[in-house]
Amino acid sequence: MLQIRDILWGFLYIACAVAIQVQVTPTHREISVGESKFFLCEVVGDAKDIDWFAPNGEKILPNNPNIQVSRNDETTSTLTIYHADVDHAGIYKCVAKNGDKEAQATVQVKIFQKITFKNVPSPQEFNEGDDADIVCDVVGSPVPFIIWKHKGARIQANKDVRYNIMENGHLLIRGIKKIDEGAYNCEARVMETGEINFKMINVIVNVLPTIRARQSEVNGTADMGGSILLACDADGYPEPIVTWAHNNVILESGDKYSLTEDGSELVIKDVIKVDEGDYTCIARNKAGEMSQEVSLNVFVQAKITYLNNQTATEFDDEVTLTCEASGDPTPSISWSFQNRMFSEGEQASWTRPDQYESHDGNIVVRSHARVSSLHLKNVDFTYAGEYLCTASNSIGQDNQPVYLEVRYAPKILGVVAVYTWEGNPANISCGVEAHPGASVTWFRDGLQVPSVNTSNVKIYSTQSSSYLEVSPESQSDFGSYNCTATNAMGTESKEFILIQAEVPSPPEIQRLEPFSSSAAVEFDEPVSFGGVPIIKYRLQWRSDGQDWTGRDYDATEDLTEFTIGGLTPDTNYEVKMSAINGKGEGENSAVVKFKTGPIRLLFTPSSEAPPLIVTTVTALREPSTPKLEAMVQNQGNALKVNWIMQDDGGSPINHYLVRYKAKHVSDWKPEIRMPRSSEYVVLSGLDWNTEYEIRIVAVNQKGKSEPGILSFRTATEPTTMPGASGSGLSTGAIVGILIVVFFVLLVAVDVTCYFLNKCGVLMCIAINFCGKAGPGAKSKDMEEGKAAFTKDESKEPIVEVRTEEEPTQNQEGVGPTEPNETTPLTEPEPAAADAASPAAPLLSNATNSLAESFSPPKDNPPKSSPSAQSGTVESQTPLVDLSDTPKAVPVSEPVRANGEGPQKQCEAPNRPPTQIDGSTKDAPHSPSRDATTRPQNDGKTKDDVKTEANNTAAEVKTVPNEAPQTNGNESKA
């Protein structure tokens, strides 16, 4: 039985025998760009033609270089694609024909291209502020999509409007900034294949230069040989190149100009006026260029360019002096003659001349721009001399002299009256001013002198004066003398009189102020000097019945007061004075009488002194103000200041206080204390060329005087000669040596005190840090031990005395429980002994009062408490054992009643004593007292002291003698 499969194959065979069938192997293919592939077209049946058609429908010809078709045999044909390109992708068709029969088959060719960056330049540069188009051209098949990243973060254009990823994959940054500079990642991805690739693009943002001139306007001075610096600072990216231009010409380094390496500074050498103008500073970089103008103003110092000297004759109508000057700014011109200025007002200009006219109208100055003329009218001989023309502007000034020569007849000058006396030569001066020079002749009574018969007259001449020296021998030599001067312009004569001089009239004493031991005299100078100057004043004084005592004072212009010192208090005196000139001593003034003040006493009441009966007591007062005189020493920066005391205020001067300082500072130098006998002080080591102020105060028992004040200026420091060197040690070295010597002496004294007296710094260190006992501990222990041994012969019980009325720590509510009758007096534990027990001082105070009654007096005596004066003492036995009694002032570790703990061993306790019937007792809270105070027993014996102790308000209790003993240096509880 035939199967259905066989039937089907039969039908198929019949159909194939009738039609043509075409099959392409493979049916589809994926090809990468650049690869080569072939495809086989198989035909079933008879086919006359087998053709291949491209995806665009065009028949592929055999001569195509990239795609070739070849017929292998009658039933197959091969399509070969060489170096595939994306354009080769598509559906290729194989068509078989045989007559009117046709069959075809297709193959799908897909071309895949790897991601390829075709145009991705790096770096890419943009100018700041521009819209930057960052190029990244990528090809691939399938077409990739682009992702941009910057600084590791993806750029999302939908979140920042400045960014935009364009259709071609480029990145657009609107208004790019310098901060946008850096590396950008252009990343291409193909979703179909998962392929990814990227390129890093370095983006550079160039910044347009900014330029700033350091000075927009610079001023310079010409013709001074100097240089001028023009500078500008430029910023930008990349760093700009700076150049300079003047009048559109680029400047380069050379003899005239000098440029720094970066071009920011331009130096113009040997500045002249033509260098003035605008200079351009240009900064260039890739982003562009910027420029800045710098203006240079060149000024010219004023300079006088023309002057002319003139000659005139006295009484001419007018003479003119001319002065011309140049400069920029335009200079102003002024005239001066013998410290007189002839030009005032504002600077002249072309449109407004400046004019100055003197009050009398004889001097007129006219200025016009750079020319000034000085017009002198009614010429006088005093106009002759040197005139100074001064041209000045804001840059400087120039001075040039111009000379005016005036020809005039002689002018005779000089004092008409000359005073002298017989035997004293006198010079009669005849000063002559004349141009040209004049000859001088002297006449007496119409006769020329000196003559042959005269020997007491001589003539001395100088260029401008003639001196007639007359030595009067008799009254006939006094009288009139004639001086006659003659030159080409004329003759002039003048009479001089030689007058007999007289002694001065007496001065007048205006005021006299007496003090205890001195007196101040004020006077008026004589009415008549006698024709010649006063040389000296003579002051004389005496007490009743005594000879005159005198002193001569050199006459000075400001001398109007004298001070008489060394007077006896409460004494009557007379004083007179006279004036002395070259002729001799004049008459004495009227005698003035005065009485010095009494001695002033100061009494201090004293209870021990017997009563005094004082009849007259004058109140003390402060001394008078010292009068100061200064004298500069040879070295120039030292000053000797003398003072004179007029009145001590009734009490001897104790000392003087000297203070001084430079006036330009506020701090005074350390005060100097001078003894009462001193009369001066020398201030040395002062600053050169500095004004100082000195104040000196006198001090007596009453107080201080008003300060005497003096001001002076030191000399200018002399120039040190080259090669000069000081010798000896410097001040610092001397001070250092003195400090070392002083320190060695202190150490030597301290060591001596340590070994001899057991005191000093070393002893204090030994006590505090080495644990050594104090200087009085051993001797005190021996004394107390001896007293205890003496009293302990009967082995009687130990007695503890406690004052009942004395407050205790427990009464105040502070501290541990105080001992009572049932508390045994035994040695505390070491730890407890170190602590300061508040109750310990109570026991020590009461017991020490008894112990110290038998002890010799010490430097620091213990004190007694007032509360011990009342009360009774209950005692089992009459004898007190003092062997274990604590000392009044323990040396090692004393216990204070206020609980402050042990004192330092170097500190000596000092407690004031309070007397109780001639004995003393410790009072811990009493104030301190001088260590020299000694306890007073009023001559009482030891038995009396015991009796007084029994009468105090204290409790006495007995303790067996077998109780443990303690060291005498330790406190007892």
SEGU-626824 format. One record per residue (C-alpha): residue in three letters; y, z, x. Coordinates in steps of 0.05 Angstrom, whole numbers, plus 5000, padded with zeros to 4 digits. Layout:
BEGIN
alaYZX/...
***
This chain:
BEGIN
met500050005000/leu506649805029/gln511550355041/ile518850325018/arg521050365091/asp517549725108/ile520749395048/leu527649595071/trp526549345141/gly524348695113/phe530648595073/leu534848775134/tyr531448255177/ile532647725125/ala540047935121/cys540947925197/ala537947245202/val543347005158/ala549847415185/ile552947615254/gln553548355274/val558348655327/gln558049345359/val562849645412/thr560250175459/pro563050695462/thr566250725395/his572251155420/arg574551395488/glu579851875515/ile582951645579/ser587752005624/val593751625650/gly591951255713/glu584551235700/ser580550585691/lys575350495635/phe571249925605/phe568449785536/leu562249345519/cys562148905457/glu555048715435/val553748155384/val547348085343/gly546347375323/asp549046735349/ala556346775366/lys560146215396/asp566546615413/ile567447355429/asp574747555434/trp578548225445/phe585048385410/ala590248905433/pro592849455387/asn598849025372/gly594248475345/glu595248005402/lys589247685434/ile587947945503/leu588147365551/pro583847345613/asn589847335661/asn592548025639/pro592648445703/asn591949125671/ile587148955615/gln581748445630/val576548125585/ser570147815613/arg564147515577/asn557747745607/asp552947275569/glu552246965501/thr551747635465/thr556248125504/ser563448175527/thr566948725568/leu574049005560/thr576549345623/ile582949765625/tyr585549885695/his590350455711/ala591250665640/asp598250785615/val600651115552/asp602450425527/his595150235529/ala593250725475/gly591150455406/ile585450105369/tyr582249515405/lys578249005364/cys572348575386/val571447945342/ala565247485344/lys565546795312/asn560546255299/gly563245705255/asp565446015192/lys561646645206/glu565647225236/ala564247945251/gln568348495286/ala568149205312/thr573749675337/val574450215388/gln579650785387/val582850875457/lys586751505466/ile591051575529/phe592452285551/gln598052385603/lys598653035643/ile605253405641/thr609853065691/phe616953275710/lys620552625721/asn627852845730/val628753585746/pro634153655800/ser635254325833/pro640254615845/gln644654385788/glu652054575796/phe657254675741/asn664354915738/glu665755565704/gly667955455632/asp664654775625/asp658954605577/ala652954585624/asp647354085609/ile641454325650/val636953715658/cys629353775653/asp625953105636/val618453195621/val613452665601/gly606352755576/ser601552525524/pro601452825475/val608752965481/pro609853675507/phe614854165479/ile619754545525/ile620955295532/trp626855555574/lys626856235609/his632256605648/lys631257245687/gly624257305659/ala626457275586/arg625656695538/ile632156375516/gln632556385440/ala637855895417/asn637556155346/lys640156835370/asp645556615418/val650256065398/arg652055925470/tyr645055635482/asn642155005452/ile635554665469/met636753925456/glu631753415431/asn630653135501/gly628753835524/his635253965562/leu638554645558/leu645854645538/ile650155265556/arg656955255523/gly662555535567/ile658055735625/lys660256355663/lys658956615732/ile654157125704/asp649856545678/glu648456335749/gly641256395774/ala634256105767/tyr632055785701/asn624855645684/cys623454975649/glu616555065620/ala612654475586/arg606754595540/val601654125504/met598554475445/glu592853965436/thr590154065506/gly593054755524/glu596154455586/ile602254815614/asn606854685673/phe613754915694/lys619354795743/met624555295770/ile631655025769/asn637155385808/val643655365770/ile650055465809/val656655615775/asn662655415816/val668955815803/leu675755475807/pro679855805862/thr685056335846/ile690556415895/arg695756965903/ala701456985953/arg702357665985/gln709857555982/ser712857015939/glu719257055980/val719757206054/asn726057326092/gly726957176166/thr732257176219/ala733756556260/asp735256496334/met732057156350/gly725656876382/gly721457216329/ser715756986285/ile714657016209/leu708057106173/leu706556756108/ala700056956075/cys696156816011/asp689457065988/ala684556585953/asp678256735914/gly673056285884/tyr666056015890/pro664255715935/glu669356045981/pro675455595981/ile678555266041/val685955446049/thr691054976077/trp698654996082/ala703754456070/his711254406080/asn715353826054/asn708753486033/val706153516104/ile699753886119/leu700954396174/glu696154486232/ser695754996288/gly699954826348/asp706155036386/lys710155146323/tyr704955406274/ser698855846280/leu693355896227/thr687856406220/glu680656186217/asp680356216141/gly687355916135/ser689956496094/glu695556666143/leu700856206171/val705156436229/ile711656066242/lys713956156314/asp721056166340/val724156146271/ile730455726265/lys734755546205/val731254886192/asp724755256179/glu727655496113/gly724455226049/asp718255256006/tyr711255276036/thr705155105993/cys698655486001/ile692855045975/ala685855305961/arg680254795949/asn672854835932/lys667754435891/ala670754695826/gly677654425843/glu684054655877/met689855125863/ser696455215899/gln701855735905/glu708955675931/val711956155982/ser719456125994/leu722056246064/asn729356466070/val732056426141/phe738256826153/val742856766213/gln746157366244/ala753657366245/lys756457086309/ile763657006331/thr764856296353/tyr772356276369/leu777756766393/asn784456666428/asn788657146468/gln796157166456/thr802457366493/ala808957586459/thr815557926475/glu817858556441/phe822058426379/asp819057736368/asp818557536295/glu810957446292/val804657336332/thr797857116304/leu790757266328/thr785156826302/cys777656966297/glu772156496272/ala764856676259/ser758456356234/gly752356636199/asp748156636136/pro749956986091/thr757156826105/pro759857386148/ser765857816131/ile770957896187/ser774958516200/trp780058736253/ser780959396288/phe785959676338/gln785760376366/asn781160626310/arg785460296256/met782059806209/phe786059206186/ser781258906135/glu778859166069/gly776258916003/glu770858425985/gln768257856028/ala772557236028/ser770156566001/trp772755855998/thr775855965929/arg778256685937/pro781456846004/asp781757586023/gln788257886045/tyr790258566072/glu797358796084/ser799759446116/his804559906081/asp810459686122/gly808658956116/asn808458846191/ile800858736194/val797558216150/val790257976151/arg788357326118/ser781057126112/his778456456089/ala770956336090/arg768956406163/val775956456192/ser780457066195/ser787557126223/leu791457746241/his798957666234/leu803458176270/lys810758166249/asn816658476285/val812858546349/asp813259236381/phe810859446450/thr805659896415/tyr802259266390/ala799859086460/gly792659206477/glu785559016458/tyr784058816386/leu776858796363/cys774358246316/thr768058446279/ala763857936241/ser758258236199/asn753258046147/ser746858346120/ile743058126182/gly747558416235/gln754358396266/asp758058136327/asn764058446361/gln768758086408/pro775358326437/val781757936437/tyr787858146477/leu795158156458/glu800058186516/val807058446497/arg812558426549/tyr817658996540/ala822759416576/pro820660106603/lys819360686556/ile819961386587/leu815561936560/gly814662666578/val816863386562/val824263466573/ala824364216588/val820164496645/tyr819865246660/thr818465576727/trp821166126771/glu823666186843/gly818166056893/asn813565736842/pro813064966847/ala813964586782/asn812263856766/ile817163456724/ser813062886694/cys816362226678/gly811361786641/val813261046641/glu810460506596/ala812759806614/his810259096619/pro810858836671/gly810559476712/ala816959856727/ser819760206789/val821960936780/thr827761286814/trp829762026809/phe837062266810/arg840462946813/asp847862976797/gly848362226809/leu844862256876/gln837861996889/val832762526905/pro829562716949/ser834862647001/val834562757075/asn837363457068/thr832363707016/ser825463957033/asn823564306969/val823163666927/lys817463156931/ile815462546890/tyr808362346870/ser807061696833/thr801261396794/gln800660736758/ser803861006694/ser807561636715/ser812161926768/tyr812062676784/leu817863046815/glu815463696847/val821064206854/ser820064886889/pro826165286867/glu829165696923/ser835365926886/gln838765876820/ser841965226842/asp835264866841/phe834964946766/gly838464446722/ser838163706702/tyr834163156736/asn834562406717/cys828661926715/thr830461176715/ala825260616705/thr826859876715/asn822859216706/ala824458486691/met825458646617/gly830559206626/thr832159916649/glu831060596616/ser833461296637/lys831862006614/glu834362696632/phe829563276647/ile831564006652/leu828464526699/ile829365216667/gln828465916697/ala822266246664/glu822266966638/val816867496627/pro813967506556/ser816467966502/pro811968546482/pro806268416432/glu806168806368/ile800269256348/gln799169106274/arg793169546257/leu789070076291/glu782570336260/pro779570946295/phe772271136294/ser768371716323/ser767771436394/ser771670786390/ala777770446359/ala779369736337/val786269476355/glu789268846322/phe795768546349/asp800567966342/glu802267546403/pro809267606433/val815067266399/ser817066956466/phe812366726520/gly817966656571/gly817065906576/val810165936609/pro803366096579/ile800866816574/ile795266936623/lys792867636604/tyr793968226558/arg793968926585/leu791469486538/gln792570216557/trp790570866523/arg790371606538/ser788972266505/asp793972836502/gly796073056571/gln791772536607/asp793571926650/trp793671226621/thr787170836624/gly787770086619/arg783969436617/asp786268716624/tyr783768176577/asp784167426590/ala788567096539/thr784966596494/glu787266226433/asp783366646383/leu784267326417/thr787567786365/glu783368426369/phe780968926421/thr775769476418/ile776770126457/gly770170466471/gly767871126504/leu772871556465/thr771872296452/pro770772476378/asp776072876341/thr781372746395/asn788572506393/tyr790071866431/glu795871406446/val795370656457/lys800270116481/met799669406506/ser803568866543/ala803068116558/ile802867796627/asn804867076645/gly805966726711/lys812767056720/gly809967756711/glu808468306662/gly812868396602/glu815069026568/asn809969486534/ser809469516459/ala811270126420/val806170696430/val801470796371/lys798071466362/phe791371576329/lys785872086325/thr778471936331/gly773772156277/pro769872816281/ile762572876300/arg758172776240/leu752273246234/leu746073186192/phe742573836173/thr735373886149/pro734174536110/ser728174946134/ser725275576105/glu723675836175/ala730675736203/pro735976276194/pro741576116145/leu747375716173/ile754575736153/val757475036156/thr764974996149/thr765874236151/val760573696144/thr762472966144/ala757772496107/leu753972016152/arg754371276141/glu751370636168/pro753870346234/ser759169796234/thr757169076242/pro755668896315/lys760268366345/leu756167816378/glu757667376438/ala752966836463/met751966506531/val747265926544/gln742766046604/asn741665546661/gln735165276634/gly738765026571/asn733665276520/ala735066016530/leu740766436504/lys743567106524/val746667466464/asn751268066478/trp753568546424/ile759169066420/met758569676374/gln765169926348/asp762770506305/asp755970846303/gly757371156234/gly757471866261/ser750171856283/pro747371576349/ile744570876346/asn736870916343/his735470186360/tyr737569476347/leu733668956306/val734168226328/arg731867656284/tyr732766906295/lys730266246269/ala731765506270/lys736265316213/his731964746188/val726065216175/ser725465806127/asp720966276168/trp724166776215/lys721266916284/pro717967596294/glu723168156294/ile725268416363/arg726569166370/met731469346425/pro732870056450/arg739370416436/ser741970326507/ser741269566507/glu747369126502/tyr744268436502/val737868046488/val735467406521/leu732066906475/ser727966406515/gly723065846500/leu727465566445/asp726664856419/trp731164346451/asn737164056413/thr736064536354/glu741064956316/tyr739065686311/glu741566276271/ile741466986301/arg742267636262/ile742868316297/val742868976259/ala744469666286/val740270246259/asn742270976259/gln739471586222/lys743071386159/gly740770666155/lys742169956177/ser748869616189/glu750868946160/pro747968406205/gly752168076258/ile750967326250/leu751566796304/ser749866046303/phe748865606363/arg745364956384/thr740864886445/ala741964346497/thr738563666497/glu731963676533/pro732863416605/thr728962806627/thr722762976667/met722762656735/pro716662206749/gly711462526790/ala714063226776/ser708563706758/gly708864436739/ser705764966783/gly702265596764/leu698265776704/ser700065566634/thr702066056580/gly695365986546/ala691566146610/ile695866766623/val694867016551/gly687266896558/ile687067296623/leu690967876592/ile686167886532/val680067916578/val683168476620/phe684968866558/phe677868786530/val674769026596/leu679269636596/leu677269806524/val669869746542/ala670870196603/val674570726563/asp669270706508/val663570796559/thr667271376591/cys668271716523/tyr660871606507/phe658271976569/leu663772516574/asn665672686502/lys659972376462/cys664671956420/gly667071246414/val664270586388/leu657870626430/met656571336403/cys657471086332/ile652570516344/ala647570996375/ile647971466316/asn647370926262/phe642170466292/cys638370886343/gly637771526303/lys641071946356/ala644072616334/gly651472706332/pro655473026387/gly655873716353/ala648973756324/lys645374076382/ser650674596397/lys651374766324/asp643774856316/met643775316376/glu649375736348/glu646175796280/gly639375926310/lys642276476352/ala645576796292/ala639076746253/phe635077056310/thr639877636314/lys639477776239/asp631977656233/glu629578236275/ser627278636213/lys623778036182/glu627578166118/pro626977706058/ile631177066055/val637077126009/glu639576555965/val646576625938/arg648876215878/thr655576285846/glu655076405771/glu661676105751/glu660975485794/pro658974885750/thr652274575763/gln649273905750/asn645174175692/gln651374455658/glu654273755659/gly647873455631/val646573035693/gly641173095746/pro634773485753/thr633574205733/glu637174705778/pro633175255813/asn632675925778/glu629676605795/thr622576345787/thr623475725831/pro620575845901/leu625075645959/thr620075225995/glu620874586036/pro620673965990/glu616173366002/pro618872846052/ala620272345997/ala623972855957/ala627773096017/asp630672406028/ala633672385958/ala640272735946/ser638873305897/pro644873495856/ala643074225859/ala642774245935/pro650274285948/leu650774895902/leu645875285945/ser648875016010/asn655975175990/ala654675895973/thr650176026033/asn654675666082/ser660376126064/leu656376706091/ala653676336151/glu660376086174/ser663376786169/phe659376946232/ser660276276265/pro665976086312/pro671375646279/lys669974896280/asp674274276277/asn672374136205/pro671974826172/pro668374896105/lys672275066043/ser671375595992/ser671175535917/pro676275905875/ser670876105827/ala667776545881/gln673477055876/ser670677385814/gly663577605801/thr658078025831/val652077905876/glu645278195859/ser641478305923/gln634778625939/thr636578776011/pro643078866048/leu641078396104/val641677636097/asp636977196137/leu641076596163/ser635576246202/asp634475726148/thr641575696121/pro643974976116/lys650174816156/ala656674726119/val657274006143/pro650373716161/val650873186214/ser644572776201/glu644472666125/pro649273106085/val648273146010/arg654373055967/ala655373435903/asn657072805865/gly650472485883/glu653371935926/gly647972025979/pro648372146054/gln654571976093/lys654471546155/gln653471946219/cys659771666250/glu664171946193/ala666472656204/pro666973016136/asn673673316124/arg674173826068/pro680274256055/pro679075006057/thr681075476002/gln682476186025/ile678676745992/asp680777416021/gly681377126091/ser674776746091/thr673076026074/lys667775706031/asp665574986019/ala668974625961/pro665573935954/his670773635907/ser676973895943/pro681773395975/ser681673256050/arg685473666101/asp687573576173/ala681973726222/thr686474186262/thr686374716207/arg682475336226/pro679275856179/gln682876516179/asn678977166177/asp685177596183/gly681678006235/lys675878216192/thr669178416222/lys662378166204/asp661078776161/asp667378636122/val665077936109/lys658378186085/thr661778656037/glu666078096009/ala659877676000/asn656678225959/asn662678215914/thr662277485896/ala659377245830/ala652577015856/glu645277135844/val640977405900/lys633477335901/thr628377485955/val623277015984/pro617577226030/asn618977116103/glu612676706109/ala616076116071/pro615875476111/gln621875396158/thr626074766160/asn629974426214/gly637174666219/asn639673946215/glu636573806147/ser639173986078/lys635674526038/ala633374475966/
***
